[in-house]
């Protein structure tokens, strides 16, 4: 089981729009169909930032989030749903955790440190948009306790080395069910870029029994995923992180990137985990 690889698909994120790639889902039906396509290609986990179907913008509206999550659950029984606690810029800290309390997914993202998050022109260095992505220690502890109460597995989102050290500190309070699951995010401006040394050092800092996955933003998606596959990690793909395929063409959907991840797993000599196997690998709490 330890050799099996879990593939996750992040379908939208907070920023990617149809203007960039028409395959980005907005409506509950679009989320459900894209989840279904990803599941059929080998995904065990879908990560969801719900959208306002009319504007396409990320939304904290519980009704809209509920409609999206229920549509995915109906279309994809057995698939693991991982909900966002970031949602999008400007959402209050209480609104960010409220959907977890309401929907009780099997997994949810738990961001590990505050950061200056930005979009930029990587060729010229011009900053196009920015905001302070707030994730204080108080929020980290509060969110972790809500997740534990509802038996939701936290996916600890690490954007730089400080996030790991933050978790190692608050872990001493006994707020997590062990072992932990981390996601190394590389390439978001304000965090660390992907390279072999950054990944190796982050992996070295993790608790020995922790599971871990790699999420690379933009072209880092492919280099990070390939490196994770041959070093015992797991892979996240999806239009949240990258709208293109390795050749530079627009992805037809997150499912096409899943096809790539399945091939990478095969080349690494690893079998793709089913949702039930992923529950074991990530130690997702059982529900009564």
N, C-alpha and C positions, 0 to 999 in steps of 0.2 A: 504493500500500500504506500510506503514511503517514497517509492519510485514513481508513482503516478503523478501526473501534472494536472493541476486545476486551471482551467481557462475561464477567465471572467470577461464580460463585455460591458463597457460603460457606454450607454447608448446616446447620451446627449451632453452631459455636463451642464455648466451654467452659462457657457458662452457661445458654443457652436450653433450656428443658425442655418436654415435652409438656403439662404443666400450663398453660403459657403459650400454646402453640400445638400442637395435636395432630399437625400435619404435620411436626414436628421428627423426623428419623430417628434411631433407636437401633441397629437391627440392620443387618448387612451387606446384607441384601435390601432394606431400606428405603433405605439409602444408594444402592444400585445403581439402584433404581427412580426415586428423586428425581433422581439424576444423569442418567438417561436422559430424563426429562421436560425437564430443563433443557437438555440437549444438543439435543433436538428443537425447542426454542423459540429457540435461537441462542447458547447458552453455548459458549465455547471452553475454559474452565477451571473446574474445581470444586475448592474449597478444603475440606479435610477434617480435622476433629477427630474421630477415631474415639471411639465410646462403648461402654461396657459394656452389652450388650444387656439384661441383667437389671435393672440399676439406672438406666440412662440417663446415668450420670456419665461425664465424660471419663476416658479410661484410657491409661496408658503401656504396657499389656500388649502385647507384640509380637505374640503370637498373635491377639489380638482386632483389633489394627490391621491385621495381614496379611490376615485374613479380610475385613475391610471394603475394603481397597484392591484385593484380588484380585477381589472381587465387582463393584466398579465397573469395573475393567479388562475383565472378562469381558462385562459388560453394555454397555459403552460403548467399544468399540475406537476408538482415535484421539483420544479426549478427553484433554486435559491434566489431570493430577492434581497439585494443589498441596497438599502435606502441611504440617501445623502443626509448628513446633518450640516452641510455647508449651504445648500439650496442656491444662494446667489448673493451678490453684493447688496448691502443695505438691509438684510433681513435681521431682525432682532435675535438675541441669543435665546429667548424663550420660544420664539416661533421656529427656530432651527431645530429644537429638540421635540417640539410638540407632535410632529408627525410620527415619531418613533413611539411615543406614548400612545398615540391613537391607533397605529397600524400594526405595531409589534412584529416587524419583519424578523427573519432569522438572522440577518446581519445588518450592520449600519456602519457608515464611515465615522471615525472619531479622529478629528484633526488634532495634531499634537503640539503645535506651536503657532504663535502669531507671526505674520510675515508681511512684507511689502509685496503684494501680488500685482503683476503688471502685464500688459500686452505691449509689444514693441515691434518695431521694424528691426529685425536682427542684422540687416545689412548696414543700416545707417546709425543704429543706436538710438533712434528717436522713440521716446515713450509715448504710446498712443492712448493708453488708458491705465489707470492704477487705482488701487484701493488697499486699505489696511485690512488684511484678513485676520480678524480677531479670534484668537483661541487661547484664552487665559488659563492659568492653572485651575481657577475656580470653575470655569466652564468644563474643563477636562474632567474634573472630579464629578461635577454635577451630571454630565452626560453619561459618564461611565456608570454611575449609580442607577440612573434611569434604565440604561441598557441591561444591567444585571438584574434589576427588579423584574423586567419583562423577558428575561432569558434571550436577549439579543446579543449575538457575538459581535464585539467591536472589531472593526478593521482599522488598525492604527495607522493613519496616513502620515507618513514621514516625508517632509519636504527638504529637510536638512538635518545635520547631525544633532542639533539641539533638540529636535523632536524626540529622538531616541532617548537622550538623557532625561528629558522631561518625564517620559513614561517610566523609566527606571526609578525615578524619584517617587512619583505618586503611587507606583506599584506597591511600595512599602506599606501603604495604608490598607492593603487587602481589598481594594475595590474591584479587582478583576478576577474572573475565573481563569485559572491557568490551564494549559499554556496559552500564550498570547499569539495573535496573528498580526503581522505588520505588512504594510504596503509601502515600498520605497517608490516615491514619485520623483522622477528626474526630468529636469528641463523646464519646469515652470519658472518664469522669471521672478526672482525673489528667493528661489530655492537653489539647490545645487544642480548643475548639469550632469548628464550621464558621462561617466568614463569608468574604466575598469577599476581604478583606484578608489573612487568614491563608493562604488558598489561593494567592493571588497571590504572597505573599512566599515560601512554601515552594517554589512552582514556580520562582521566580527564583533560588533557591539551588541547584537541581539542576544537575548537569553538563549541558552543552548537548546532548549526544547521548543523554541518558537517556530512557527511556520512563517513563510514570507513570500511575497509576490512583488513583481516589478511592473510599474506603470511608467512608460516613457512618453513625454509630450513631443508631438511632431515626429521628426525622423528618429528621435531617441526611442520611439516605440519599438522599432524593429531591432536595433542593437541591444537594447535593454532586455527585450523578450528572449532573444537568442542566448544571451549570456545567462539569464536566469534558468533557462531550460537545461543547460549543461552543468549548472552548479547547484541543483537541488531545489530551485525556487519555482514559483508559479508565474503565470503570464496574465496580464490584463491588456486587452485591446479595446477598440471601440472608437466611435466618432467623437466622444468627449475629448479624447487625447490627440487624435490625428484624423484628418479627413481624407488621407490619401493612402495608396498602396506603395510598396517599396519602389515600384517603377516611376512613381510620381503622379500617376493618374488618380482621379477621384475614386474613392472606394464606393462600390455600389450599395454598401450598407455595412454596419458593424459585422454582419455575418461573413462578408468577404475577408475581413481581417481575421476572423475566427478560422477560416479555412487555412490561412497562412500559418496561424499559431499551431494548428493541428499538424501541419507538415513539419514545422520546427520541432515539435514534440517527437514526431516519428524519427527525424534525423538525429535527435538526441538520445534515441533508444528508450523513450518513455511512453507509456500508455496514457491516454487521456482519461481523466477521472470522470465518472458519472456524478450527478448531483448527490446521490447517497454516499458515494465514496468521498466526495468533497466535504460532506458533513463530518465524516470521520477524520479526515486530514486536518481540517480547520478546527476540530473539536467544537462544533456548533452544539449548543445545549439542546437536549431533547425536549420536546413539548409533550405534555400529558394528553 
